[in-house]
């Protein structure tokens, strides 16, 4: 295979998954570690990807860039399933919970279909659709109103107002990015405001975020890291990220693809 063809396939892999590891690319293409690293260097020089320790990721977007729901749903699906399965273990029958908009919370909704007596408040039409499809009499879904964002979130004063008189046991928050300085953030000011209202309505905050969200900063902070009671992520989270997060969140859960916890 010519280097140009291999680089095109590498770029396709990174764009589809959001990231790629050097070791995985070596196995896939049957070339040396050094060859893959040269390919990544060439693609990085053209601004087509960002090199990171052990691999590459999609280029960092601007702080106001907001990918659509369909695009985000293709990123890290295996990791999101593991996170969702672990997060679902934190839900008990008869609870009232909040689910923010996002593809990880949407994945979590699928894991909650068998929890009896559950009341779910959400500002995500896709999340509500997952739960409504089952149509169980013992399950209540409350969908807030508001302006719909590119990522399929209902945001703004209507959503914030509807959350003001609601009391929840736990809110599960998806996030665009997480950073020591910026905390949990989003590229949308109105979504940040709505998510803050969702957090205020709950006694416990559980953030669900895969490893690619670390170091990403959106223009608007939703909450500082230390406001999270639990953060559920995946084994792709770097050692440095785990250390920083462990110092700030009350509990860090690293979930394997089957939902079991790893350390």
C-alpha positions as CSV (number, residue, x, y, z in Angstrom):
1,X,0.0,0.0,0.0
2,X,1.3,3.5,-0.9
3,X,1.9,5.9,2.0
4,X,-0.7,8.2,0.6
5,X,-3.4,5.5,0.6
6,X,-2.4,4.4,4.1
7,X,-2.6,8.0,5.4
8,X,-6.1,8.4,3.8
9,X,-7.3,5.3,5.7
10,X,-5.7,6.5,8.9
11,X,-7.4,9.8,8.6
12,X,-10.7,8.1,7.9
13,X,-10.3,6.0,11.0
14,X,-9.5,9.0,13.2
15,X,-12.5,10.9,11.9
16,X,-14.9,8.0,12.4
17,X,-13.7,7.1,15.9
18,X,-12.5,10.5,17.1
19,X,-9.1,9.0,17.9
20,X,-6.7,6.2,17.0
21,X,-3.8,4.5,18.8
22,X,-0.5,3.8,17.2
23,X,-0.5,0.2,18.3
24,X,-3.9,-0.4,16.7
25,X,-2.8,1.2,13.5
26,X,0.4,-0.9,13.4
27,X,-1.7,-4.1,13.7
28,X,-4.2,-3.0,11.1
29,X,-1.7,-2.0,8.4
30,X,1.1,-4.4,9.2
31,X,3.8,-1.8,9.2
32,X,6.3,-0.6,11.8
33,X,5.6,1.7,14.7
34,X,8.0,4.3,13.1
35,X,6.1,4.2,9.8
36,X,2.8,4.9,11.5
37,X,4.3,7.8,13.5
38,X,5.7,9.3,10.2
39,X,2.2,9.0,8.7
40,X,0.7,10.8,11.7
41,X,3.4,13.5,11.5
42,X,2.6,14.1,7.9
43,X,-1.2,14.4,8.6
44,X,-0.6,16.6,11.6
45,X,1.6,19.0,9.6
46,X,-1.4,19.4,7.2
47,X,-3.7,20.2,10.1
48,X,-5.8,17.1,9.5
49,X,-5.4,15.6,13.0
50,X,-3.7,16.2,16.3
51,X,-0.9,14.0,17.6
52,X,-1.2,12.9,21.2
53,X,0.8,10.5,23.3
54,X,0.4,7.1,21.8
55,X,-1.8,8.1,18.9
56,X,-3.8,10.9,17.3
57,X,-7.2,12.6,17.7
58,X,-9.4,14.8,15.5
59,X,-8.2,18.4,15.5
60,X,-9.3,20.5,18.4
61,X,-12.3,22.5,17.4
62,X,-12.9,26.1,18.4
63,X,-14.6,26.8,21.7
64,X,-17.9,27.6,19.9
65,X,-17.9,24.7,17.5
66,X,-20.9,22.5,18.1
67,X,-21.1,19.1,16.2
68,X,-24.5,17.7,15.4
69,X,-26.1,14.8,17.3
70,X,-25.6,12.3,14.4
71,X,-21.9,13.1,14.1
72,X,-21.3,12.8,17.8
73,X,-23.2,9.5,18.0
74,X,-20.5,7.9,15.8
75,X,-17.7,8.8,18.1
76,X,-16.5,6.3,20.7
77,X,-19.6,4.1,20.7
78,X,-17.9,1.2,22.6
79,X,-16.7,3.5,25.3
80,X,-20.1,5.2,25.6
81,X,-21.8,1.8,26.1
82,X,-19.4,0.9,28.9
83,X,-19.9,4.3,30.6
84,X,-23.7,3.9,30.2
85,X,-23.8,0.5,31.7
86,X,-21.7,1.6,34.7
87,X,-23.8,4.7,35.2
88,X,-27.0,2.7,35.1
89,X,-25.8,0.9,38.2
90,X,-26.3,4.2,40.1
91,X,-30.0,4.3,39.4
92,X,-32.5,2.7,41.7
93,X,-36.2,1.8,41.1
94,X,-38.6,4.6,42.0
95,X,-36.1,7.4,41.6
96,X,-36.6,10.7,39.8
97,X,-33.5,11.4,37.6
98,X,-32.5,14.0,35.1
99,X,-30.7,13.2,31.8
100,X,-29.1,16.1,29.9
101,X,-28.9,16.1,26.2
102,X,-26.0,14.3,24.6
103,X,-25.1,11.0,22.9
104,X,-23.7,9.5,26.1
105,X,-26.9,10.2,28.0
106,X,-28.8,8.9,25.0
107,X,-26.8,5.7,25.3
108,X,-27.6,5.6,29.0
109,X,-31.3,5.9,28.3
110,X,-31.2,2.5,26.6
111,X,-29.7,1.0,29.7
112,X,-32.6,2.3,31.9
113,X,-35.5,0.8,30.0
114,X,-35.9,-2.0,32.6
115,X,-35.7,0.1,35.7
116,X,-39.2,0.1,37.3
117,X,-41.0,3.1,38.6
118,X,-38.5,5.6,37.1
119,X,-39.3,9.2,36.4
120,X,-37.0,10.8,33.9
121,X,-36.7,14.6,33.3
122,X,-34.8,15.5,30.2
123,X,-34.2,18.3,27.7
124,X,-33.2,15.8,25.0
125,X,-35.9,14.8,22.4
126,X,-33.7,11.7,21.4
127,X,-33.5,10.6,25.0
128,X,-37.3,11.0,25.5
129,X,-37.9,9.1,22.3
130,X,-35.9,6.1,23.5
131,X,-37.9,6.0,26.7
132,X,-41.2,6.7,25.1
133,X,-40.7,3.8,22.6
134,X,-41.1,1.3,25.5
135,X,-44.4,2.9,26.6
136,X,-44.4,1.4,30.1
137,X,-47.1,2.5,32.5
138,X,-44.7,2.6,35.5
139,X,-42.4,5.0,33.8
140,X,-42.8,8.8,33.5
141,X,-40.9,10.9,31.0
142,X,-41.0,14.7,31.4
143,X,-39.6,16.6,28.4
144,X,-38.7,20.3,28.9
145,X,-39.4,22.9,26.2
146,X,-37.0,25.4,24.7
147,X,-34.9,26.2,21.6
148,X,-33.4,23.2,19.9
149,X,-29.6,23.3,19.4
150,X,-27.5,21.5,16.7
151,X,-26.8,18.8,19.2
152,X,-30.5,18.2,19.8
153,X,-30.8,19.9,23.2
154,X,-33.8,22.0,24.3
155,X,-32.4,25.1,25.9
156,X,-33.2,28.6,27.0
157,X,-35.6,30.3,29.5
158,X,-38.5,27.9,28.8
159,X,-36.4,24.9,29.8
160,X,-34.8,26.7,32.7
161,X,-38.2,27.8,34.0
162,X,-39.7,24.3,33.8
163,X,-36.8,22.9,35.9
164,X,-37.2,25.5,38.7
165,X,-39.9,23.6,40.5
166,X,-38.6,20.0,39.9
167,X,-36.7,18.0,42.5
168,X,-34.5,15.1,41.3
169,X,-32.5,12.4,43.1
170,X,-29.7,12.4,40.5
171,X,-28.9,14.2,37.3
172,X,-26.7,12.6,34.7
173,X,-24.8,15.2,32.7
174,X,-23.1,14.8,29.4
175,X,-20.4,17.4,28.5
176,X,-18.6,18.7,25.5
177,X,-15.3,19.1,27.4
178,X,-13.7,18.8,30.8
179,X,-10.6,20.7,31.9
180,X,-9.0,21.6,35.2
181,X,-9.5,25.4,34.7
182,X,-12.7,25.4,32.6
183,X,-14.4,22.6,34.3
184,X,-17.3,20.9,32.4
185,X,-18.1,23.0,29.4
186,X,-20.2,23.4,26.3
187,X,-19.9,25.5,23.1
188,X,-23.4,26.8,23.7
189,X,-24.2,29.5,26.3
190,X,-27.9,28.6,26.5
191,X,-27.1,24.9,26.9
192,X,-24.8,25.8,29.8
193,X,-27.5,27.8,31.5
194,X,-30.1,25.0,31.1
195,X,-27.7,22.4,32.3
196,X,-26.9,24.5,35.4
197,X,-30.7,24.6,36.1
198,X,-30.8,20.8,35.7
199,X,-27.9,20.4,38.2
200,X,-29.6,22.7,40.7
201,X,-32.7,20.5,40.6
202,X,-30.8,17.4,41.8
203,X,-29.2,16.2,45.0
204,X,-26.4,14.4,43.2
205,X,-24.5,15.1,40.0
206,X,-23.1,12.3,37.9
207,X,-21.1,13.3,34.8
208,X,-20.7,10.8,32.0
209,X,-17.9,11.6,29.6
210,X,-15.5,9.5,27.5
211,X,-11.7,10.1,27.5
212,X,-11.8,12.3,24.3
213,X,-13.5,15.1,26.3
214,X,-10.5,15.6,28.5
215,X,-8.6,18.8,27.7
216,X,-11.5,20.1,25.5
217,X,-12.8,23.5,26.4
218,X,-16.2,25.0,25.2
219,X,-16.9,28.7,25.5
220,X,-19.3,28.3,28.4
221,X,-18.6,26.5,31.7
222,X,-21.4,24.4,33.1
223,X,-19.9,23.5,36.4
224,X,-16.4,23.2,38.0
225,X,-15.0,19.7,38.2
226,X,-15.4,19.6,42.0
227,X,-19.1,19.9,41.7
228,X,-19.4,16.4,40.3
229,X,-20.2,13.7,42.9
230,X,-19.3,11.0,40.4
231,X,-17.5,11.1,37.0
232,X,-17.9,8.0,34.8
233,X,-15.3,7.7,32.0
234,X,-13.5,4.9,30.2
235,X,-10.0,3.2,30.2
236,X,-8.8,5.5,27.4
237,X,-8.5,8.3,30.0
238,X,-4.8,9.0,30.4
239,X,-2.9,8.6,33.7
240,X,-2.4,12.4,33.9
241,X,-6.2,13.0,33.4
242,X,-7.1,10.4,36.0
243,X,-4.8,12.0,38.5
244,X,-6.2,15.5,37.9
245,X,-9.8,14.3,38.0
246,X,-9.3,12.2,41.1
247,X,-8.1,15.4,42.9
248,X,-11.3,17.3,42.0
249,X,-14.3,15.0,41.7
250,X,-15.6,13.1,44.7
251,X,-15.5,9.7,42.9
252,X,-13.9,8.7,39.6
253,X,-15.3,5.6,37.9
254,X,-13.4,4.1,35.0
255,X,-15.7,1.7,33.2
256,X,-14.7,-1.1,30.9
257,X,-16.8,-1.8,27.7
258,X,-19.0,-4.3,29.6
259,X,-19.7,-1.7,32.3
260,X,-17.5,-3.2,35.0
261,X,-15.3,-0.8,36.8
262,X,-11.5,-0.8,36.2
263,X,-8.7,1.1,37.9
